[in-house]
Amino acid sequence: MHSVVCIKQVPDSAQIRVHPVTNTIMRQGVPAIINPYDLFALEEALRLKDKHGGRVTVITMGPPQAEAALRKALSYGADEIILVTDKAFAGADTLATSFALASAIRKIHESHPVTLVFTGKQTIDGDTAQVGPGIATRMELQLLTYVSRINELDEAAGRITVERRAEGGVQLLKTALPCLVTMLEGTNEMRRGNLPDQLRAARHELTRWDRVAAGIEDVTKIGLKGSPTVVNKVFTPSPRAEKAEMVTVASGRPADLAIELIARLGQRFPVVEAELARRAA
């Protein structure tokens, strides 16, 4: 079994700032980390390797400094790391990024057939949740999003069964392999890398692929040329003047708290209360 995990190096959102004049994200001086959602995907791939054997390849598209994120992934137990980096990728939106990553994963597949592709559900800097589905679409893979648990994987039979968190419940889904899985947060606990893996990560020869090595011939689908998205403005929302209010009830029961909260909202927004009363009638 061969899992490919797509990760992204992102600025630590807890320390991110927006330039007051250009309205762009200021990355200088902001620590870079692996997108936290991608760590859940990596851990799930490593757990499948522990159970079924095989290999885990971690890939990212980014600037040269993204090497640090890949070596961190290697220290957790991944077998191979690939940095897809080229000036031609600069300015890529999610559409162009998914094209570049899908092309690179096809190249990986030529030497080591891929069973599963993992991504986090989204990144903390873009929050679009589009790259994973974009890769699946371009590679014509079955797509399982917002997966909270992998219940069964039978590589011989070519099927996987997962639990998918949905609004109002959990869906139990089964589909054919190969497929792409986007993992939810909180689905597992990231392991600590052991000393041998940490030493291996420090000494490992990084594989770097430029546009040509990644198998990309059409330059109109990467970078700015392949990115129809235009960011008009980035800004920090102004703090709200209204202070937060703590709502409590004597019983401490959630049901009573909900009733009290609805009553207060009704007092504050009579129009909403009237509409709810009309619908209930």
N, C-alpha and C positions, 0 to 999 in steps of 0.2 A: 504494500500500500504506500502511496506517495501523496503527501499533503503539501500543498503550496499555500503559504500564509502571506498575505499582503499586509504590510504595516506602513505607517507613516510617522515620520518625525515631526512633531508639532511643538509650538511654543507652549510653555506651561500657562494655561489659561488663568491661573490664580495671580499671575504677575504680568499679564498682558496689558499694553497701553495703546491708545490710538493717538496718532499725531494730530495736534490741534489744528494744523493748517491744511495738510494734505489729506487728512481723514484716512490714512493708511495705517495698518498695524505696524507698530514699532517692535521689531524683533531684536534689535541690538540690546545686549545685556539681559535678555530674557532667556532663562534656561530652557533647553530643548529636551523633550521627553518622548518616549514612544506613546502614540495615541492610546490612552488607557483602554478603550474598547478593543483595540487590536490585541492587547495582552490576553484578553479572554479567549480570543480566537486562537492565539498561539498556544495557550495552555491546553485548549481542547484538542488541538492537533497533536501535541506532545502526549496527551493521555491516550489518544488512539494509537499512537506509535508504541507506547508502553504495553498496550493490550494486544495489538495485532501485529506489531513489528513494522518494518518499512522505514521510510525516511521522511524528514520534514525539511522543506526548503523555504526560506524566508526571503522575500523580495520587496524592494521599495523603489519608487521613482522619486528622485530628489537631487539636491546639490551634493557635492562631495562630503560635506559634514554629516550627511545622513548615515555615513559609515558607522558612526558611534551607535546608532540605534540598532543596526544590523549586528554588530559585535555583541551588544547586550542580549539580543535574541539568541545568538549563538551560545552565550554563557548559560542560558536557560536549558540548552539541550538540543537546539536545532542542528541539522547535519550540514546544511549548506546555506550560504547567504549570497544574494546577488543585488548589486546596486545598479539600477538603470539610470544613468546620468548623462546628460548631453545638453549643451546650450540650446539645442533645438526644442527641448521640452519646456523652456522657460515660459511662464505665463499661461500654462495649461489649466483649463477648467476641468470639471469632472468628466465631461465628454472626451476631451483629449487625453486625460489621464487614464481613463478606462481603456481607450484604444491602445495606448503605449503598453500598459500592463498586460492586456490580453495578448498583444503581439509577443511580449517577452515570455509569457506563460506557455504559449504555443511552442516557442523555441525550447523551453525546458522540457515540454512534453515529448519532443522529438528524441531526446536521449533517455529520459526517465518518464514513462507514461504517468500522467497525473490522475489520481483517483478523486481527490477533493481539493477545492480551493476555498480557503477561509479568509474572511475579512471581519473587522469589527462592524457593528451595526452602522456606525457613522464616525466621523472625526470630531474632535472638540473644537477645531478651529473653523471648519466649514459647516458642519452640522447638516449636510445635505443628504447623507445616506444614499448617494447615487452611484458611487464608484463600483461598489460590489455588484449591484444589479446591472450596471453598464458592462462590466467584464463578462458576466453570465450571458448577457444578450449577444455580445460580440463573439463569444466562443460557443454559442448555442448550447449552453449548459442548463440543466435543471436548476432552479433558483429556490433556496429556502432562506427566507429572511426572518430576523428577530427570533432566532432559535435559542431556546433556553436550556435544552437538554437533548443529547443524542442517545436515544434508547437502544438502537440496534444498528449495527453495520455489518453486512454480509457481502464481502468483496467478491466471493465466488459466485454468489447469486446476483451480484450487481445491484443491491438495493440498500437503502438507508431509511431508518424511521426516526423521526425527531418530534420533539414537543416545541410548538411555536406559540409564543405569548401573543394573544390577540386581545382586542378590546372586549372586555366582558368574559374572558375565559382563556382556555388553553386549547390549541388545535393539535391533534395527533396526525402527523403527515408522513406518508411513505412515498419515496420516489426512486428513480433509477440513478445509478452512478454512471459516469462522473457527474458531480453537481457542485454548486457553489453555496456555501453556508455563511450567513452573517450572524455573528454571535451577539447576544445581549450582554449587558453588564451584570455582574453579580452571579454569573452562572457557574463559576468555579473559583478556586483560589490559586493565584499564581505561585508556582514553586520558586524556591530559592536555588540559584545555580550552584552546583557543587564545585569544589576546587579544580578537579581535572577539566571540567567544561570551561571554567573561567580562564584557565591557562591556555586551553585550546583556542578560546575566543581571541585571546591576545596575540596568538601566533598564527592564526589562520590567514591564509592568503585570500583576500577579498576578490570576488569576481565582479568586474566592472563591465557593463555593457553600454556602449553608446547606441545611437539610433540604428546604425547598420547591424551591429551585433545582435540587437533585439529583433531584427528581422523586419524593420520598418522601412518601406520604400516610399510610401506616399507621405510627403512632408506637409501636405495640406490638412492632414488629420491630427497633427500634433502641435504642441505649443500654442502660441497666440493665433496662428492661422487656423488651427482646428478647434478654436474655442469661441463659440457663439455667445457665451456669457459675458456681459459687461457689468462691472461693479460701478454703480453710479455714485455711491456714497457709503462710507463706513463711519459710524458715530457711536459715542457712548450715551445711552439714554440718561436724561437728566433725573436726578433723584426726585421721588414724589414727595410733595410737601406733607401729604397725609401720613400720619404715623400708624404703625401696625397696632392692632388691638388684640389682646389676649381674651379668648372666650372660654369660660369654664362653666361647669354645672356641678351642683352639689353632689349628685349621684356618681359622677365620674363615668357614667355609661356612654359609649359612643353614640347610641341611638338618641339619647337625650341631648347630647351635644349637637348632633345633626339638626334636631328639631329647633333648638335654641338658635343655631346659626342661620337656619332658613328664616326664622321669625325676624331676626335682626336685619337680614338682607331684604326681607319684605318691607320693613319699616324704612329702610334707606332708599329702596327702589320700588315705589308704589306701582309703577307701570308694570314691572315684572311680576309683582304679586298679583295684580289684577289679571294679567295674561294667564298665569298659572291657575288662578281660580276659575277663569273662563274655560280653560281646557279641561279642568277637573269636573266641571258641571255637566 
